Amino acid sequence: MGRANERKQREQAALSPIPSDGIDVEFSRELADHEDLEAQARAKAADERARKRSGE
C-alpha cells in the first residue's frame, strides 16, 4: 500500500499547476458568440457582488 501511495503522489506532482488567478488567456472576444459574452457579463457581476460582500 505504501508504494501505491508514493507513485500516486509522484504522478500528481508531475501534473502542471492550474493558474490560481482563474483567467483564461485563450479567450478571444473576436471569436466569442452571444452566449460567451453573456457568461462574461454574469461572471463580472458575480465578481463585483463578491467584492462588495468581502468589503463589508
N, CA, C and O atoms as CSV, one atom per row, in Angstrom:
chain,resi,resn,atom,element,x,y,z
A,1,MET,N,N,0.817,-1.187,0.000
A,1,MET,CA,C,0.000,0.000,0.000
A,1,MET,C,C,0.866,1.259,0.000
A,1,MET,O,O,0.472,2.278,-0.567
A,2,GLY,N,N,2.020,1.201,0.618
A,2,GLY,CA,C,2.917,2.348,0.660
A,2,GLY,C,C,3.442,2.730,-0.705
A,2,GLY,O,O,3.541,3.913,-1.029
A,3,ARG,N,N,3.784,1.723,-1.517
A,3,ARG,CA,C,4.308,2.010,-2.850
A,3,ARG,C,C,3.265,2.687,-3.723
A,3,ARG,O,O,3.580,3.610,-4.474
A,4,ALA,N,N,2.040,2.233,-3.624
A,4,ALA,CA,C,0.973,2.824,-4.438
A,4,ALA,C,C,0.776,4.290,-4.071
A,4,ALA,O,O,0.566,5.131,-4.945
A,5,ASN,N,N,0.844,4.591,-2.791
A,5,ASN,CA,C,0.673,5.978,-2.362
A,5,ASN,C,C,1.813,6.853,-2.863
A,5,ASN,O,O,1.583,7.986,-3.286
A,6,GLU,N,N,3.045,6.338,-2.819
A,6,GLU,CA,C,4.190,7.101,-3.301
A,6,GLU,C,C,4.074,7.369,-4.795
A,6,GLU,O,O,4.349,8.479,-5.251
A,7,ARG,N,N,3.667,6.358,-5.560
A,7,ARG,CA,C,3.522,6.524,-7.003
A,7,ARG,C,C,2.443,7.554,-7.315
A,7,ARG,O,O,2.611,8.391,-8.202
A,8,LYS,N,N,1.344,7.488,-6.589
A,8,LYS,CA,C,0.252,8.429,-6.814
A,8,LYS,C,C,0.707,9.858,-6.528
A,8,LYS,O,O,0.354,10.782,-7.261
A,9,GLN,N,N,1.479,10.038,-5.479
A,9,GLN,CA,C,1.977,11.373,-5.147
A,9,GLN,C,C,2.903,11.891,-6.239
A,9,GLN,O,O,2.847,13.069,-6.592
A,10,ARG,N,N,3.757,11.021,-6.779
A,10,ARG,CA,C,4.660,11.435,-7.862
A,10,ARG,C,C,3.864,11.824,-9.100
A,10,ARG,O,O,4.177,12.816,-9.757
A,11,GLU,N,N,2.837,11.046,-9.419
A,11,GLU,CA,C,2.027,11.338,-10.600
A,11,GLU,C,C,1.301,12.665,-10.443
A,11,GLU,O,O,1.226,13.450,-11.388
A,12,GLN,N,N,0.771,12.915,-9.264
A,12,GLN,CA,C,0.065,14.167,-9.037
A,12,GLN,C,C,1.024,15.345,-9.068
A,12,GLN,O,O,0.660,16.420,-9.547
A,13,ALA,N,N,2.232,15.167,-8.572
A,13,ALA,CA,C,3.215,16.240,-8.576
A,13,ALA,C,C,3.654,16.570,-9.997
A,13,ALA,O,O,4.052,17.704,-10.265
A,14,ALA,N,N,3.590,15.610,-10.911
A,14,ALA,CA,C,4.023,15.828,-12.279
A,14,ALA,C,C,3.003,16.626,-13.088
A,14,ALA,O,O,3.341,17.153,-14.148
A,15,LEU,N,N,1.781,16.725,-12.618
A,15,LEU,CA,C,0.760,17.472,-13.348
A,15,LEU,C,C,1.081,18.955,-13.330
A,15,LEU,O,O,1.592,19.475,-12.337
A,16,SER,N,N,0.784,19.631,-14.420
A,16,SER,CA,C,1.046,21.062,-14.463
A,16,SER,C,C,0.059,21.785,-13.553
A,16,SER,O,O,-1.111,21.407,-13.483
A,17,PRO,N,N,0.515,22.807,-12.865
A,17,PRO,CA,C,-0.367,23.522,-11.942
A,17,PRO,C,C,-1.409,24.352,-12.686
A,17,PRO,O,O,-1.168,24.826,-13.796
A,18,ILE,N,N,-2.543,24.515,-12.070
A,18,ILE,CA,C,-3.619,25.331,-12.627
A,18,ILE,C,C,-3.399,26.765,-12.160
A,18,ILE,O,O,-3.151,26.988,-10.975
A,19,PRO,N,N,-3.483,27.736,-13.055
A,19,PRO,CA,C,-3.289,29.121,-12.624
A,19,PRO,C,C,-4.305,29.507,-11.558
A,19,PRO,O,O,-5.494,29.214,-11.693
A,20,SER,N,N,-3.848,30.152,-10.516
A,20,SER,CA,C,-4.731,30.494,-9.409
A,20,SER,C,C,-5.584,31.729,-9.693
A,20,SER,O,O,-6.575,31.966,-9.001
A,21,ASP,N,N,-5.211,32.516,-10.704
A,21,ASP,CA,C,-5.966,33.734,-10.980
A,21,ASP,C,C,-7.270,33.459,-11.715
A,21,ASP,O,O,-8.140,34.329,-11.755
A,22,GLY,N,N,-7.430,32.281,-12.294
A,22,GLY,CA,C,-8.669,31.906,-12.950
A,22,GLY,C,C,-8.901,32.578,-14.292
A,22,GLY,O,O,-9.996,32.475,-14.844
A,23,ILE,N,N,-7.917,33.251,-14.823
A,23,ILE,CA,C,-8.069,33.948,-16.097
A,23,ILE,C,C,-7.748,32.988,-17.234
A,23,ILE,O,O,-6.694,32.352,-17.242
A,24,ASP,N,N,-8.656,32.889,-18.184
A,24,ASP,CA,C,-8.453,32.036,-19.346
A,24,ASP,C,C,-7.809,32.883,-20.432
A,24,ASP,O,O,-8.482,33.706,-21.052
A,25,VAL,N,N,-6.540,32.697,-20.666
A,25,VAL,CA,C,-5.820,33.525,-21.624
A,25,VAL,C,C,-6.171,33.188,-23.068
A,25,VAL,O,O,-5.796,33.926,-23.979
A,26,GLU,N,N,-6.879,32.094,-23.290
A,26,GLU,CA,C,-7.241,31.705,-24.644
A,26,GLU,C,C,-8.555,32.331,-25.104
A,26,GLU,O,O,-8.965,32.110,-26.243
A,27,PHE,N,N,-9.222,33.101,-24.257
A,27,PHE,CA,C,-10.489,33.715,-24.632
A,27,PHE,C,C,-10.238,34.804,-25.667
A,27,PHE,O,O,-9.347,35.636,-25.495
A,28,SER,N,N,-10.998,34.798,-26.709
A,28,SER,CA,C,-10.884,35.799,-27.757
A,28,SER,C,C,-12.249,36.434,-27.979
A,28,SER,O,O,-13.209,35.745,-28.325
A,29,ARG,N,N,-12.338,37.733,-27.783
A,29,ARG,CA,C,-13.605,38.434,-27.968
A,29,ARG,C,C,-14.061,38.359,-29.427
A,29,ARG,O,O,-15.261,38.347,-29.702
A,30,GLU,N,N,-13.114,38.308,-30.357
A,30,GLU,CA,C,-13.473,38.215,-31.775
A,30,GLU,C,C,-14.163,36.893,-32.097
A,30,GLU,O,O,-15.020,36.833,-32.978
A,31,LEU,N,N,-13.789,35.837,-31.383
A,31,LEU,CA,C,-14.368,34.521,-31.645
A,31,LEU,C,C,-15.545,34.200,-30.736
A,31,LEU,O,O,-16.179,33.157,-30.895
A,32,ALA,N,N,-15.845,35.075,-29.788
A,32,ALA,CA,C,-16.908,34.812,-28.817
A,32,ALA,C,C,-18.277,34.981,-29.467
A,32,ALA,O,O,-18.490,35.877,-30.284
A,33,ASP,N,N,-19.198,34.099,-29.082
A,33,ASP,CA,C,-20.569,34.254,-29.543
A,33,ASP,C,C,-21.386,34.948,-28.446
A,33,ASP,O,O,-20.844,35.339,-27.412
A,34,HIS,N,N,-22.663,35.091,-28.679
A,34,HIS,CA,C,-23.542,35.809,-27.749
A,34,HIS,C,C,-23.545,35.155,-26.368
A,34,HIS,O,O,-23.524,35.851,-25.352
A,35,GLU,N,N,-23.572,33.833,-26.327
A,35,GLU,CA,C,-23.587,33.129,-25.040
A,35,GLU,C,C,-22.293,33.358,-24.260
A,35,GLU,O,O,-22.319,33.486,-23.036
A,36,ASP,N,N,-21.164,33.410,-24.967
A,36,ASP,CA,C,-19.883,33.682,-24.305
A,36,ASP,C,C,-19.884,35.071,-23.673
A,36,ASP,O,O,-19.420,35.254,-22.547
A,37,LEU,N,N,-20.408,36.040,-24.408
A,37,LEU,CA,C,-20.441,37.408,-23.895
A,37,LEU,C,C,-21.379,37.523,-22.694
A,37,LEU,O,O,-21.085,38.249,-21.744
A,38,GLU,N,N,-22.507,36.807,-22.734
A,38,GLU,CA,C,-23.415,36.801,-21.584
A,38,GLU,C,C,-22.739,36.172,-20.369
A,38,GLU,O,O,-22.884,36.664,-19.250
A,39,ALA,N,N,-22.010,35.099,-20.586
A,39,ALA,CA,C,-21.309,34.435,-19.486
A,39,ALA,C,C,-20.248,35.356,-18.894
A,39,ALA,O,O,-20.058,35.381,-17.678
A,40,GLN,N,N,-19.562,36.105,-19.736
A,40,GLN,CA,C,-18.567,37.059,-19.243
A,40,GLN,C,C,-19.233,38.138,-18.393
A,40,GLN,O,O,-18.700,38.520,-17.352
A,41,ALA,N,N,-20.389,38.629,-18.826
A,41,ALA,CA,C,-21.105,39.655,-18.068
A,41,ALA,C,C,-21.582,39.105,-16.726
A,41,ALA,O,O,-21.489,39.791,-15.708
A,42,ARG,N,N,-22.092,37.869,-16.716
A,42,ARG,CA,C,-22.522,37.255,-15.450
A,42,ARG,C,C,-21.344,37.064,-14.506
A,42,ARG,O,O,-21.468,37.297,-13.303
A,43,ALA,N,N,-20.217,36.646,-15.036
A,43,ALA,CA,C,-19.027,36.442,-14.202
A,43,ALA,C,C,-18.550,37.767,-13.616
A,43,ALA,O,O,-18.153,37.827,-12.452
A,44,LYS,N,N,-18.587,38.819,-14.415
A,44,LYS,CA,C,-18.165,40.134,-13.926
A,44,LYS,C,C,-19.101,40.615,-12.825
A,44,LYS,O,O,-18.645,41.150,-11.815
A,45,ALA,N,N,-20.405,40.430,-13.010
A,45,ALA,CA,C,-21.374,40.834,-11.987
A,45,ALA,C,C,-21.176,40.031,-10.707
A,45,ALA,O,O,-21.279,40.581,-9.610
A,46,ALA,N,N,-20.895,38.746,-10.835
A,46,ALA,CA,C,-20.658,37.907,-9.654
A,46,ALA,C,C,-19.391,38.346,-8.928
A,46,ALA,O,O,-19.358,38.366,-7.697
A,47,ASP,N,N,-18.359,38.693,-9.673
A,47,ASP,CA,C,-17.123,39.182,-9.051
A,47,ASP,C,C,-17.371,40.471,-8.274
A,47,ASP,O,O,-16.844,40.650,-7.176
A,48,GLU,N,N,-18.173,41.367,-8.844
A,48,GLU,CA,C,-18.481,42.626,-8.159
A,48,GLU,C,C,-19.276,42.373,-6.884
A,48,GLU,O,O,-19.015,43.003,-5.859
A,49,ARG,N,N,-20.252,41.450,-6.936
A,49,ARG,CA,C,-21.015,41.119,-5.727
A,49,ARG,C,C,-20.114,40.528,-4.653
A,49,ARG,O,O,-20.237,40.866,-3.476
A,50,ALA,N,N,-19.217,39.656,-5.058
A,50,ALA,CA,C,-18.299,39.033,-4.095
A,50,ALA,C,C,-17.365,40.079,-3.496
A,50,ALA,O,O,-17.058,40.022,-2.306
A,51,ARG,N,N,-16.918,41.016,-4.295
A,51,ARG,CA,C,-16.029,42.069,-3.811
A,51,ARG,C,C,-16.752,42.953,-2.798
A,51,ARG,O,O,-16.170,43.355,-1.790
A,52,LYS,N,N,-18.027,43.255,-3.069
A,52,LYS,CA,C,-18.806,44.073,-2.134
A,52,LYS,C,C,-19.011,43.341,-0.815
A,52,LYS,O,O,-18.915,43.944,0.254
A,53,ARG,N,N,-19.294,42.042,-0.886
A,53,ARG,CA,C,-19.520,41.256,0.335
A,53,ARG,C,C,-18.253,41.144,1.166
A,53,ARG,O,O,-18.314,41.209,2.394
A,54,SER,N,N,-17.121,40.978,0.526
A,54,SER,CA,C,-15.873,40.831,1.280
A,54,SER,C,C,-15.429,42.168,1.868
A,54,SER,O,O,-14.688,42.195,2.851
A,55,GLY,N,N,-15.872,43.267,1.280
A,55,GLY,CA,C,-15.515,44.592,1.779
A,55,GLY,C,C,-16.373,45.054,2.932
A,55,GLY,O,O,-16.014,46.012,3.617
A,56,GLU,N,N,-17.506,44.394,3.169
A,56,GLU,CA,C,-18.413,44.815,4.242
A,56,GLU,C,C,-17.924,44.397,5.590
A,56,GLU,O,O,-18.576,44.675,6.597
